[in-house]
Amino acid sequence: MTGWTPADALDGLPAPHELADFVGRQRWFSAHGGSPRVTGVRALARVHDDPPVDVLLLDVDDQGTQARYQLQVERVTDSVDRLEHVRIGETATYDALHDREVTTVWPRLLDEEAKVGELRCYAVRHRDGPQLALDRPSLVLTAEQSNTTLAYGDAMVIKFYRQVSAGVNPDVEVHVALDGVGCEHIARPLGWVESDDGVLAFAQEFLGGATEGWESAQASVRDLFVEADLHPSDVGSDFAGEAERLGRVTAELHGSLREAFPTAELSPEQLAERARGMSAHLRAAVAEVAALAPYATGLDEAFAALERSARAGATMPVQRIHGDFHLGQTLRTPAGWKVLDFEGEPARPAEHRRAPDTPLRDVAGMMRSLDYAARLVLLDHPGDAQRAYRAHEWVEHNVDAFCAGYASAAGHDPHDDDVLLRALVTEKAVYEVVYESRMRPSWVVLPLGAVERLVG
């Protein structure tokens, strides 16, 4: 590509192996094959002069897996103690997103809708509502995994996409579209930064006084385990009321997505092809994770049942969905549940993440997330049969509540589509086994346990 330069040819940058070493140690690095190589660097813009801050794109190869990453490099004369945890190489070079003294440039660039180098900045203006925060220092949010998000006081966050892909960014696209139809279940967009190589940053309102759904659910499980002789509904921190409200919000969100984007319907032939694709993904997963092999036949029956349903004439309505829906993508705010991060599953190509799909895929994702919440807490109590029973009871209790809330807004219960829902839950569990085996091997027991229960 024109403008790309070998990594060792840009003056003043750390050496390619130093860039690769830094990227490979970050939580947002997606491959983790163990030997990343930076094969090319592109400087998009200098956004700050003193100290100099350059926005770079790095081409990274990790054992044949190739991806493009954003890195903002700050170079100074002397070492800066507060930035040593993000030093790049041996010289005084740092990841600039961690320096609040230079990150104030981003709100200003958005407000000015500036064009700097190859970057283009856009602002979303609201007559009544949140505005860009121009006078607040930034703080890196440590909960982020795939990207780097900065909070500017309690007014605004800017998410910087570490892995950059050309074309439409689903997260920005969906937020702006939902804001346009008046959806109340999202953080309102404030602007974004893009280049011809893709979207690099996205600004949204800060949701104050919020608690992450994942944290709330796990707190409920822990309280239940303190009183292990009680049923989930008997514990003061019973999560079912929140699960029901979240189900209702999910259905309303799907309604807003139908309003904002086109809908369609898969024919029986297309649905059968989708089922065969699920089987193919299972075979690939078994080839990668041997622990799946004993369950492969039982798992594939869920996909075979969906194909039989399609051959009998079943169709499937499809629409734009969240695509990576779990408790960590939700916040409980004083104004109700809010849904975050419409990027879709990071491992899937952008065109697949933007493709219409069944809203039950999001329902299946939340069902699996509720199971994760309980089973992860259970890992602290190995061999405890009583708490294992309560964990199972908690999951069923809250899945039923979530589906009841969904049904109250959507007009139909997800459980009524049992063949499709079982296939989607099975597909998600298989995906989780592969993901955890690559990224968090100590957690792979969680989806493997679900696989065993699904096969029965």
N, C-alpha and C positions, 0 to 999 in steps of 0.2 A: 504494500500500500504506500502511496506517495506520502512522504513526511515521516515515515517510520525509519528509525536509525538503529543500528546495532547497539546493544546496551552499553558497550564499552567505549562508544564514540561521542557521548555527550559530555562536554567538559564540566568538571566540578561535581559530578554525581558520584555516589558510592559505586564501587565496582559491581558488575553483574552478580557475582556470587554473594556480595553483601546485600544487595536488593533481594535476591532470592531467599537468603537466610531470614531476612526480616519478614517477608511475606509469608514464608512457610511456617512461622511461629505464631501467626495471628489467628484468632478465632474465626475471622471472616474468610480465611483461605479455605476454599471448598474441597480441594483435592486430597490433601494429606496423604499422598502416596509415599512421601519420605524424601524425595530428591527433586524439588522444583528447580527449574532453570529459567532465568529471565532471558528471553531471546530477542526482545526488541523493546524500545522505549520511544514514546512520543510525548513531547512537551506541548500541551494544549494552550497554556496561558500562564503568564506571571500575574498573580492577583494581588500581591503585596510586595513593596519594594524594599522596606527597611524594617525587619530583615527580609530578604528575598524569599518568596514562597511561590513555587511552581507547581501547577497541576499537571501530573504525568499520567499516562496510561502505560501499563507494563503488559507485554505479552509473556505469559508464563506457561511453560510446559512441565507437566508433572507425570512422568512415566507414560507419555502419550496423550494425557488429558490436557487440552489446551484451553486457556481462558484469558480474559483481559481484565486487568484490575486497575482501579484508580488509586493513586498514591499522591498525596500533597506533601511536597518536600520543602522543609525550611532549613536553610543553611546559615549558620552564624559563626562568628569568629572563635568564641570561647564556649566551653561546655555549659549547659544549663541544667542544674541539678533536678529541677522539677520535671524535666522532660527526659531524664535518663532512661526511663522505662520504655521510651519509644525512640531510642537512638537507632539510627540506621548506619551500620558500618563503624569504622574507627574514627571518622572525623566528626565534628560537631554538626551533624545532620540529623533532623528529627522529622517525625510524622507531624505535620503542622496542624492537623485537626485536634491535637491534644494541647495546643497552645492558645489559651483564651485571649492572649494579647494580639493575635493575628486573625482569629476567626470572626472578629467583629466586622470583617470586610464583607462577609457573605450577605447579611441582611441589607447592607447598603447597596450592594450590586443588584440584589433582587428588587429593591425599591426603585432603583434608577432604571431597571430593565436594561442593564448594561450589556454591551457586547465587548468582550475582552479576549483578545487572541481568537481562538476558535470556540470560545464559550458564548452562549446566548442565554440571558436571564429573563425570566418572565414573572410578573406578579399577578396574583389573583386578588382583586379588590372587592371588599364587601361593604355595602352601604351601611348595613347594621350587622355587626359581628366582629370577629377577631381581625386584627391587623398585624402587619409585620412589626416585629420588635426591633427597634434600631439602637437602643441604648442599654442593652443588657449583655453582661458577659456570658460566655458559654460554659457548659459543663457536659462532659462526655457521659452518656448513660451507659452503665456497665452491663445492663441486662441484654443489650443487643448482641446477636450472634453473627448474622450474615452481613451486616453493614455497620456503619458508625453513625450514631445519632447524637446530636448536640442539642441540649436544652438551653434556651435563652431565657433565663429566669423562669417565671411561671406563665409566660406569654406565648412561646413559640418553640417548636422543635424543627430542626433541619436534619433529615436523614441523608447521609452521603452513601450512595451505592458503591460498594467496593468492587463488585463484579459488574462490569459494564457491557451491555449488549446493544448493538445497533437496532434501530427500529423503535416502535412504540413501546413505552414502558407501561406495563399493565397497572402498576400501583398508581401512577399519576393519572393515567387515562380513566380508571374507575373512580377515583376520588373526585376528579373534576366533573365527571358525568353524574355521579350521585349527588354532588353538591348542586348541580344544575337542575335536578328534579326535586330538590328540597328534602333529601333524606336526612333524618335527624340522628342516625346511628353511626356517624363517622366523625372523625376530627376534620374540620373544614380546611381545605387547601389554601395556602397563601402564596405559593409560587414554586418555580422549579428552574433548574439549570441544565442546559443540554448542549450537546455538540453533535456533529455528524456521526460520531461514534456511539451516541446513545445519551440517555439522561444520566446526569451525574449526581444531582441532589434534588430533594423535594422538601419544601417547607409546609408545615401544618400548624394549626393551633395547638397549644399545650392543654391537655385535659387535666385540670387541677383536681386535687382531692380524690384521685382515682386509685383503685386497687386492682391488680391484675387478676383475671379469672383463675389462672393457674394457682396463684398464692392462696386465694380464698378457698378454692376447692381442697387443696392440700391441708389447710388449717382445719377444715371441717372433718377430714379423715383423721387427723391427729387427735382432735377432740373426741371423736368416736372411739379411738383406740384407748384413750384414757379410761373410758367407761365401756369396756369391751363386752359387758353383759347387756348393753342396751341396743335397741334397733336404731338405725340412722334417724328415723323420724322422731325419736325420743330425746335426741341430743339438742341442746340449745342452739348450737351452730349448724343445725340441719341446713344443707345447701340446696335442698329441693326447690324452695321458693325462688332462689336465684336461678337455678337451672331452668325452671319453667319460664321465668321472665326472659332468660337468654334465648330459649326456644322461640318465644313469640317475636323477639327482636330479629332473630335469624330469618324467620318467615317473612317479616316485614321488609327486611333487607333484600331478600330474594324478589319480593314484589317491586321494590324500587329498581333493582337491576333489570327486571323485565320492562319497566317503563323507560329506562335509559338506553337499553341495547336491544337489538333484534332477537327474536326467539325463533325456534324451529322445532322440528320433530324428526327423530331418527326413524326410518322405516324398519320393518322387521329384518330386512337384509342387513341394514347398517347396524342394527342392534346385535345381530348375530356376529357380525364382524368385530364389534366392540368386545363381545364375550370371548371370541377367539384371541383377540389381542391381550386380554387379561391372562389367558392360559399361556400365551407366549412369554409374557412378563414373568409368570411363575416359573417357567422352565429356565429362564435366564437367571432368576434369583436362586433357584436350586443349584445351578451350576456354580454360582459364586459363593453361596453359604451352604455348606454341606449339612448343617443342622436342620435345614428345611426338608431334606430328602425323605425322612420317614413319614412326613405329613403331606407329601405332594399329591398323592392320589385323592385324599380326603379334601384337600383345599381345592383341587381342580373340579371337584363335583359342584361346588358353588358356581363356578363359571359355566360348567356344562348345563346346569339347571337354567341359567340365564339364557343360554343359547337355545335350549329346548323351548323356553317361553317365547323367544323371538320366532322360532320356526312355527309356533302355534299362532302367530299373528300379533304378538305384543309389539308395541311401539314405545318410544321414549321421548317425551318433551325435553328439549334442551334450551339453555339460556346462558347468559353470563353468570358465573358464580364466583365465590371467593377463591376457591381452588387450593387453599392450604389452611383450612379452618381448624383451629384448636384453641384451647383455653388461653394459651399464651398470646393469642391474637385478639384478646378481648380485655376491656377495662370496665370495671364497675365504677361509675362516676356518680356524683350526687344527682345528675340528671338522667341516670339510667345506664344501661349497657351500651358501650361503644365498640365498634369492630375496627381492627387495624389491619394494615399490611395486605394489600391486594396484589402482591407480586405473584402469587401462586407458588407451587412447589419449585424451589430453586433449581433442582436438577433437571427440570423439564425445559425444553426450548420455549422461547417467548411466544411463538405462534401457537404452540400447544396450550400454554397457560391462558391465552386469550380466546381459545376456541370455546364455543358454547358446550355446556355439559349439563348433566342432570343436577338439580339442586340437592338431591339426596347424597351426592358426593360430599357436600359440606356437612350434612347431617351425620354421615358415616365418620367423617373426620372428628366431629365433636364427640361422638360415641366412643371412639378410640381414645380421645384425649381424657375423657372422664375415667376410663379404665386405667390409663397411665397414671393419673393423679393418685388413685387409690393404691395401685400396685407398687408405685415407687415408694410411698410411705411404708408399705408392708415389708419392703426389703430391710428395714430396720428391725424387723421382728421375725427372723428366720425360724422356721419350724413351728410357729405359733398358729395352730389350727383354728383357734377361736377367732383370732384377729383376721386370719385369712377368710373365714366365713363372713365376718362383718365387712371386710373389704368388698367381697363379691356382692353382698347385700347392698352396700353403699352404691356400687356401680349401677346395679339394676334399678334401685330407687331413683337415682338421679337421671339415668337415661330415660326412664319412663316419664319423669317430670319434664325433661327437655322436650321429648316428643309430644307430650300433652300441650305444652306451651306452643310448640310449632303448629300443632293441629288447630289450636284455637284461633290462630291468625291465618293459616293457609287453607283451612277448610277440609283438610284430610290428614290422617295420621300416617307418619312415615312407616310405621309397622305394617300398614296395609299393603305396602309394596315389598313384601318380605323377600321375594326372590332377588329383586334388584338390590335391596338394602344389604342382604347377606353377601352378595357378590362384591359390593363396594367395600363393606367392612373387611372382608377377606383380602381383597386387593390392597387395602390400606395397611393391614397387618403385615402382609408380605413385604410391601415397600418399607415399612418400619424396620423389619429384620435386616434388610440390606443396608438401610441408612445407619442403624446403630452398629452393625458390624464394621462399617467403615469409619464412623465418626466417634461413637461412644461405646466401645465393646462391653464395658461393664453394665450397660443398660440393655443389652440384647436379650437378656432373660425376660424382659417385660413383653415385647411383642412375641417372643417364642412361646411364652405362657399363653398368650391370646391365641396363637396358632393352634396350640394343643387343645384349648377349650373349643375352638371353632370346629375342629375335626371331631371332637367328642370322644 
